[in-house]
């Protein structure tokens, strides 16, 4: 299964450069090891309009869902799921992820 998710620019950058190898997510989907995450960079409208992020309007940018999808995306495979109440808030999961070679355009 492929789960399409939004990601704020700072976290997206860390995923893209490989320094972030996990995702903390609401447990609102049937995540399973072996599933894929299609991570889409997203800038919410709630970000200060004078912030540099709102100034970037790439050619593929699309307004939707109360913000701006930049058109940047990454694909990851879920390699591990941590949902133990000792380490995760109620209703949250930590997903171990591995970057896949292709991205959607």
CNS distance restraints for C-alpha pairs under 8 A (distance, minus, plus):
assign (resid   1 and name CA) (resid  35 and name CA) 5.01 0.50 0.50
assign (resid   1 and name CA) (resid  36 and name CA) 6.19 0.50 0.50
assign (resid   2 and name CA) (resid  35 and name CA) 6.00 0.50 0.50
assign (resid   2 and name CA) (resid  36 and name CA) 4.65 0.50 0.50
assign (resid   2 and name CA) (resid  37 and name CA) 5.72 0.50 0.50
assign (resid   2 and name CA) (resid  38 and name CA) 6.66 0.50 0.50
assign (resid   3 and name CA) (resid  35 and name CA) 7.65 0.50 0.50
assign (resid   3 and name CA) (resid  36 and name CA) 6.14 0.50 0.50
assign (resid   3 and name CA) (resid  37 and name CA) 4.86 0.50 0.50
assign (resid   3 and name CA) (resid  38 and name CA) 5.93 0.50 0.50
assign (resid   4 and name CA) (resid  37 and name CA) 5.92 0.50 0.50
assign (resid   4 and name CA) (resid  38 and name CA) 4.57 0.50 0.50
assign (resid   4 and name CA) (resid  39 and name CA) 6.06 0.50 0.50
assign (resid   4 and name CA) (resid  40 and name CA) 7.24 0.50 0.50
assign (resid   5 and name CA) (resid  37 and name CA) 6.92 0.50 0.50
assign (resid   5 and name CA) (resid  38 and name CA) 6.15 0.50 0.50
assign (resid   5 and name CA) (resid  39 and name CA) 5.09 0.50 0.50
assign (resid   5 and name CA) (resid  40 and name CA) 6.06 0.50 0.50
assign (resid   6 and name CA) (resid  39 and name CA) 5.90 0.50 0.50
assign (resid   6 and name CA) (resid  40 and name CA) 4.93 0.50 0.50
assign (resid   6 and name CA) (resid  41 and name CA) 5.97 0.50 0.50
assign (resid   6 and name CA) (resid  42 and name CA) 5.68 0.50 0.50
assign (resid   7 and name CA) (resid  11 and name CA) 6.51 0.50 0.50
assign (resid   7 and name CA) (resid  12 and name CA) 5.80 0.50 0.50
assign (resid   7 and name CA) (resid  39 and name CA) 6.35 0.50 0.50
assign (resid   7 and name CA) (resid  40 and name CA) 5.82 0.50 0.50
assign (resid   7 and name CA) (resid  41 and name CA) 4.90 0.50 0.50
assign (resid   7 and name CA) (resid  42 and name CA) 5.48 0.50 0.50
assign (resid   8 and name CA) (resid  12 and name CA) 6.00 0.50 0.50
assign (resid   8 and name CA) (resid  41 and name CA) 5.92 0.50 0.50
assign (resid   8 and name CA) (resid  42 and name CA) 5.34 0.50 0.50
assign (resid   8 and name CA) (resid  43 and name CA) 6.04 0.50 0.50
assign (resid   8 and name CA) (resid  44 and name CA) 7.96 0.50 0.50
assign (resid   9 and name CA) (resid  13 and name CA) 6.02 0.50 0.50
assign (resid   9 and name CA) (resid  41 and name CA) 5.93 0.50 0.50
assign (resid   9 and name CA) (resid  42 and name CA) 6.61 0.50 0.50
assign (resid   9 and name CA) (resid  43 and name CA) 6.82 0.50 0.50
assign (resid  10 and name CA) (resid  14 and name CA) 6.55 0.50 0.50
assign (resid  11 and name CA) (resid  15 and name CA) 6.25 0.50 0.50
assign (resid  11 and name CA) (resid  20 and name CA) 7.77 0.50 0.50
assign (resid  12 and name CA) (resid  16 and name CA) 6.04 0.50 0.50
assign (resid  12 and name CA) (resid  39 and name CA) 7.93 0.50 0.50
assign (resid  12 and name CA) (resid  41 and name CA) 6.10 0.50 0.50
assign (resid  13 and name CA) (resid  17 and name CA) 6.20 0.50 0.50
assign (resid  14 and name CA) (resid  18 and name CA) 6.10 0.50 0.50
assign (resid  14 and name CA) (resid  19 and name CA) 5.30 0.50 0.50
assign (resid  14 and name CA) (resid  20 and name CA) 5.20 0.50 0.50
assign (resid  15 and name CA) (resid  19 and name CA) 6.27 0.50 0.50
assign (resid  15 and name CA) (resid  20 and name CA) 4.90 0.50 0.50
assign (resid  15 and name CA) (resid  21 and name CA) 6.62 0.50 0.50
assign (resid  16 and name CA) (resid  74 and name CA) 7.31 0.50 0.50
assign (resid  21 and name CA) (resid  96 and name CA) 6.26 0.50 0.50
assign (resid  21 and name CA) (resid  97 and name CA) 5.54 0.50 0.50
assign (resid  21 and name CA) (resid  98 and name CA) 6.66 0.50 0.50
assign (resid  22 and name CA) (resid  94 and name CA) 6.71 0.50 0.50
assign (resid  22 and name CA) (resid  95 and name CA) 5.33 0.50 0.50
assign (resid  22 and name CA) (resid  96 and name CA) 4.51 0.50 0.50
assign (resid  22 and name CA) (resid  97 and name CA) 5.35 0.50 0.50
assign (resid  23 and name CA) (resid  94 and name CA) 5.66 0.50 0.50
assign (resid  23 and name CA) (resid  95 and name CA) 5.05 0.50 0.50
assign (resid  23 and name CA) (resid  96 and name CA) 6.71 0.50 0.50
assign (resid  23 and name CA) (resid  97 and name CA) 7.31 0.50 0.50
assign (resid  24 and name CA) (resid  92 and name CA) 7.01 0.50 0.50
assign (resid  24 and name CA) (resid  93 and name CA) 5.78 0.50 0.50
assign (resid  24 and name CA) (resid  94 and name CA) 4.49 0.50 0.50
assign (resid  24 and name CA) (resid  95 and name CA) 6.30 0.50 0.50
assign (resid  25 and name CA) (resid  92 and name CA) 5.64 0.50 0.50
assign (resid  25 and name CA) (resid  93 and name CA) 5.44 0.50 0.50
assign (resid  25 and name CA) (resid  94 and name CA) 6.39 0.50 0.50
assign (resid  25 and name CA) (resid  95 and name CA) 7.58 0.50 0.50
assign (resid  26 and name CA) (resid  91 and name CA) 5.87 0.50 0.50
assign (resid  26 and name CA) (resid  92 and name CA) 4.43 0.50 0.50
assign (resid  26 and name CA) (resid  93 and name CA) 6.25 0.50 0.50
assign (resid  27 and name CA) (resid  31 and name CA) 7.76 0.50 0.50
assign (resid  27 and name CA) (resid  91 and name CA) 5.19 0.50 0.50
assign (resid  27 and name CA) (resid  92 and name CA) 4.91 0.50 0.50
assign (resid  27 and name CA) (resid  93 and name CA) 5.79 0.50 0.50
assign (resid  28 and name CA) (resid  91 and name CA) 7.65 0.50 0.50
assign (resid  31 and name CA) (resid  35 and name CA) 6.82 0.50 0.50
assign (resid  32 and name CA) (resid  78 and name CA) 7.15 0.50 0.50
assign (resid  32 and name CA) (resid  81 and name CA) 7.45 0.50 0.50
assign (resid  33 and name CA) (resid  77 and name CA) 7.88 0.50 0.50
assign (resid  33 and name CA) (resid  78 and name CA) 5.12 0.50 0.50
assign (resid  33 and name CA) (resid  79 and name CA) 5.33 0.50 0.50
assign (resid  33 and name CA) (resid  80 and name CA) 5.83 0.50 0.50
assign (resid  33 and name CA) (resid  81 and name CA) 6.80 0.50 0.50
assign (resid  34 and name CA) (resid  77 and name CA) 6.07 0.50 0.50
assign (resid  34 and name CA) (resid  78 and name CA) 5.37 0.50 0.50
assign (resid  34 and name CA) (resid  79 and name CA) 6.27 0.50 0.50
assign (resid  35 and name CA) (resid  77 and name CA) 5.90 0.50 0.50
assign (resid  35 and name CA) (resid  78 and name CA) 5.52 0.50 0.50
assign (resid  36 and name CA) (resid  75 and name CA) 6.81 0.50 0.50
assign (resid  36 and name CA) (resid  76 and name CA) 5.52 0.50 0.50
assign (resid  36 and name CA) (resid  77 and name CA) 4.44 0.50 0.50
assign (resid  36 and name CA) (resid  78 and name CA) 5.85 0.50 0.50
assign (resid  37 and name CA) (resid  75 and name CA) 5.68 0.50 0.50
assign (resid  37 and name CA) (resid  76 and name CA) 5.11 0.50 0.50
assign (resid  37 and name CA) (resid  77 and name CA) 6.30 0.50 0.50
assign (resid  37 and name CA) (resid  78 and name CA) 7.15 0.50 0.50
assign (resid  38 and name CA) (resid  73 and name CA) 6.80 0.50 0.50
assign (resid  38 and name CA) (resid  74 and name CA) 5.91 0.50 0.50
assign (resid  38 and name CA) (resid  75 and name CA) 4.74 0.50 0.50
assign (resid  38 and name CA) (resid  76 and name CA) 6.69 0.50 0.50
assign (resid  39 and name CA) (resid  73 and name CA) 5.37 0.50 0.50
assign (resid  39 and name CA) (resid  74 and name CA) 5.20 0.50 0.50
assign (resid  39 and name CA) (resid  75 and name CA) 6.20 0.50 0.50
assign (resid  39 and name CA) (resid  76 and name CA) 7.74 0.50 0.50
assign (resid  40 and name CA) (resid  69 and name CA) 7.00 0.50 0.50
assign (resid  40 and name CA) (resid  70 and name CA) 7.83 0.50 0.50
assign (resid  40 and name CA) (resid  71 and name CA) 7.17 0.50 0.50
assign (resid  40 and name CA) (resid  72 and name CA) 6.05 0.50 0.50
assign (resid  40 and name CA) (resid  73 and name CA) 4.45 0.50 0.50
assign (resid  40 and name CA) (resid  74 and name CA) 6.79 0.50 0.50
assign (resid  41 and name CA) (resid  69 and name CA) 5.95 0.50 0.50
assign (resid  41 and name CA) (resid  70 and name CA) 5.83 0.50 0.50
assign (resid  41 and name CA) (resid  71 and name CA) 6.94 0.50 0.50
assign (resid  41 and name CA) (resid  72 and name CA) 5.54 0.50 0.50
assign (resid  41 and name CA) (resid  73 and name CA) 6.06 0.50 0.50
assign (resid  42 and name CA) (resid  67 and name CA) 6.90 0.50 0.50
assign (resid  42 and name CA) (resid  68 and name CA) 5.63 0.50 0.50
assign (resid  42 and name CA) (resid  69 and name CA) 4.55 0.50 0.50
assign (resid  42 and name CA) (resid  70 and name CA) 6.15 0.50 0.50
assign (resid  43 and name CA) (resid  47 and name CA) 7.24 0.50 0.50
assign (resid  43 and name CA) (resid  53 and name CA) 7.32 0.50 0.50
assign (resid  43 and name CA) (resid  54 and name CA) 7.34 0.50 0.50
assign (resid  43 and name CA) (resid  67 and name CA) 5.50 0.50 0.50
assign (resid  43 and name CA) (resid  68 and name CA) 5.05 0.50 0.50
assign (resid  43 and name CA) (resid  69 and name CA) 6.45 0.50 0.50
assign (resid  43 and name CA) (resid  70 and name CA) 7.50 0.50 0.50
assign (resid  44 and name CA) (resid  66 and name CA) 6.02 0.50 0.50
assign (resid  44 and name CA) (resid  67 and name CA) 4.01 0.50 0.50
assign (resid  44 and name CA) (resid  68 and name CA) 6.25 0.50 0.50
assign (resid  45 and name CA) (resid  49 and name CA) 7.71 0.50 0.50
assign (resid  45 and name CA) (resid  66 and name CA) 5.77 0.50 0.50
assign (resid  45 and name CA) (resid  67 and name CA) 4.54 0.50 0.50
assign (resid  45 and name CA) (resid  68 and name CA) 7.32 0.50 0.50
assign (resid  46 and name CA) (resid  67 and name CA) 7.84 0.50 0.50
assign (resid  47 and name CA) (resid  51 and name CA) 7.09 0.50 0.50
assign (resid  47 and name CA) (resid  54 and name CA) 7.59 0.50 0.50
assign (resid  48 and name CA) (resid  54 and name CA) 7.80 0.50 0.50
assign (resid  49 and name CA) (resid  54 and name CA) 5.89 0.50 0.50
assign (resid  50 and name CA) (resid  54 and name CA) 7.04 0.50 0.50
assign (resid  50 and name CA) (resid  55 and name CA) 7.72 0.50 0.50
assign (resid  51 and name CA) (resid  55 and name CA) 7.14 0.50 0.50
assign (resid  52 and name CA) (resid  56 and name CA) 6.84 0.50 0.50
assign (resid  57 and name CA) (resid  61 and name CA) 6.00 0.50 0.50
assign (resid  57 and name CA) (resid  70 and name CA) 7.08 0.50 0.50
assign (resid  58 and name CA) (resid  70 and name CA) 6.19 0.50 0.50
assign (resid  58 and name CA) (resid  71 and name CA) 7.42 0.50 0.50
assign (resid  60 and name CA) (resid  70 and name CA) 6.32 0.50 0.50
assign (resid  60 and name CA) (resid  71 and name CA) 4.89 0.50 0.50
assign (resid  61 and name CA) (resid  68 and name CA) 6.52 0.50 0.50
assign (resid  61 and name CA) (resid  69 and name CA) 5.43 0.50 0.50
assign (resid  61 and name CA) (resid  70 and name CA) 4.29 0.50 0.50
assign (resid  61 and name CA) (resid  71 and name CA) 5.25 0.50 0.50
assign (resid  62 and name CA) (resid  68 and name CA) 5.59 0.50 0.50
assign (resid  62 and name CA) (resid  69 and name CA) 5.16 0.50 0.50
assign (resid  62 and name CA) (resid  70 and name CA) 6.61 0.50 0.50
assign (resid  62 and name CA) (resid  71 and name CA) 7.29 0.50 0.50
assign (resid  63 and name CA) (resid  67 and name CA) 5.67 0.50 0.50
assign (resid  63 and name CA) (resid  68 and name CA) 4.37 0.50 0.50
assign (resid  63 and name CA) (resid  69 and name CA) 6.18 0.50 0.50
assign (resid  64 and name CA) (resid  68 and name CA) 6.06 0.50 0.50
assign (resid  64 and name CA) (resid  69 and name CA) 7.11 0.50 0.50
assign (resid  71 and name CA) (resid 105 and name CA) 7.41 0.50 0.50
assign (resid  72 and name CA) (resid 105 and name CA) 7.98 0.50 0.50
assign (resid  73 and name CA) (resid 103 and name CA) 6.11 0.50 0.50
assign (resid  73 and name CA) (resid 104 and name CA) 6.44 0.50 0.50
assign (resid  73 and name CA) (resid 105 and name CA) 7.71 0.50 0.50
assign (resid  74 and name CA) (resid  99 and name CA) 7.58 0.50 0.50
assign (resid  74 and name CA) (resid 100 and name CA) 7.76 0.50 0.50
assign (resid  74 and name CA) (resid 102 and name CA) 7.48 0.50 0.50
assign (resid  74 and name CA) (resid 103 and name CA) 5.06 0.50 0.50
assign (resid  74 and name CA) (resid 104 and name CA) 7.17 0.50 0.50
assign (resid  75 and name CA) (resid  99 and name CA) 6.16 0.50 0.50
assign (resid  75 and name CA) (resid 100 and name CA) 5.46 0.50 0.50
assign (resid  75 and name CA) (resid 101 and name CA) 7.61 0.50 0.50
assign (resid  75 and name CA) (resid 102 and name CA) 6.64 0.50 0.50
assign (resid  75 and name CA) (resid 103 and name CA) 5.65 0.50 0.50
assign (resid  75 and name CA) (resid 104 and name CA) 7.66 0.50 0.50
assign (resid  76 and name CA) (resid  97 and name CA) 5.84 0.50 0.50
assign (resid  76 and name CA) (resid  98 and name CA) 5.26 0.50 0.50
assign (resid  76 and name CA) (resid  99 and name CA) 4.41 0.50 0.50
assign (resid  76 and name CA) (resid 100 and name CA) 5.22 0.50 0.50
assign (resid  77 and name CA) (resid  97 and name CA) 5.47 0.50 0.50
assign (resid  77 and name CA) (resid  98 and name CA) 5.25 0.50 0.50
assign (resid  77 and name CA) (resid  99 and name CA) 6.49 0.50 0.50
assign (resid  77 and name CA) (resid 100 and name CA) 6.71 0.50 0.50
assign (resid  78 and name CA) (resid  95 and name CA) 6.38 0.50 0.50
assign (resid  78 and name CA) (resid  96 and name CA) 5.89 0.50 0.50
assign (resid  78 and name CA) (resid  97 and name CA) 4.59 0.50 0.50
assign (resid  78 and name CA) (resid  98 and name CA) 6.63 0.50 0.50
assign (resid  79 and name CA) (resid  95 and name CA) 7.36 0.50 0.50
assign (resid  79 and name CA) (resid  96 and name CA) 5.29 0.50 0.50
assign (resid  79 and name CA) (resid  97 and name CA) 5.29 0.50 0.50
assign (resid  79 and name CA) (resid  98 and name CA) 6.68 0.50 0.50
assign (resid  80 and name CA) (resid  95 and name CA) 5.70 0.50 0.50
assign (resid  80 and name CA) (resid  96 and name CA) 4.58 0.50 0.50
assign (resid  80 and name CA) (resid  97 and name CA) 6.99 0.50 0.50
assign (resid  81 and name CA) (resid  93 and name CA) 6.78 0.50 0.50
assign (resid  81 and name CA) (resid  94 and name CA) 5.85 0.50 0.50
assign (resid  81 and name CA) (resid  95 and name CA) 4.72 0.50 0.50
assign (resid  81 and name CA) (resid  96 and name CA) 6.16 0.50 0.50
assign (resid  82 and name CA) (resid  88 and name CA) 7.66 0.50 0.50
assign (resid  82 and name CA) (resid  93 and name CA) 5.74 0.50 0.50
assign (resid  82 and name CA) (resid  94 and name CA) 5.06 0.50 0.50
assign (resid  82 and name CA) (resid  95 and name CA) 6.42 0.50 0.50
assign (resid  83 and name CA) (resid  87 and name CA) 7.43 0.50 0.50
assign (resid  83 and name CA) (resid  88 and name CA) 5.93 0.50 0.50
assign (resid  83 and name CA) (resid  92 and name CA) 6.80 0.50 0.50
assign (resid  83 and name CA) (resid  93 and name CA) 4.79 0.50 0.50
assign (resid  83 and name CA) (resid  94 and name CA) 6.55 0.50 0.50
assign (resid  84 and name CA) (resid  88 and name CA) 5.92 0.50 0.50
assign (resid  85 and name CA) (resid  89 and name CA) 6.37 0.50 0.50
assign (resid  85 and name CA) (resid  90 and name CA) 6.59 0.50 0.50
assign (resid  88 and name CA) (resid  92 and name CA) 6.03 0.50 0.50
assign (resid  88 and name CA) (resid  93 and name CA) 6.35 0.50 0.50
assign (resid  88 and name CA) (resid  94 and name CA) 7.44 0.50 0.50
assign (resid  89 and name CA) (resid  93 and name CA) 7.89 0.50 0.50
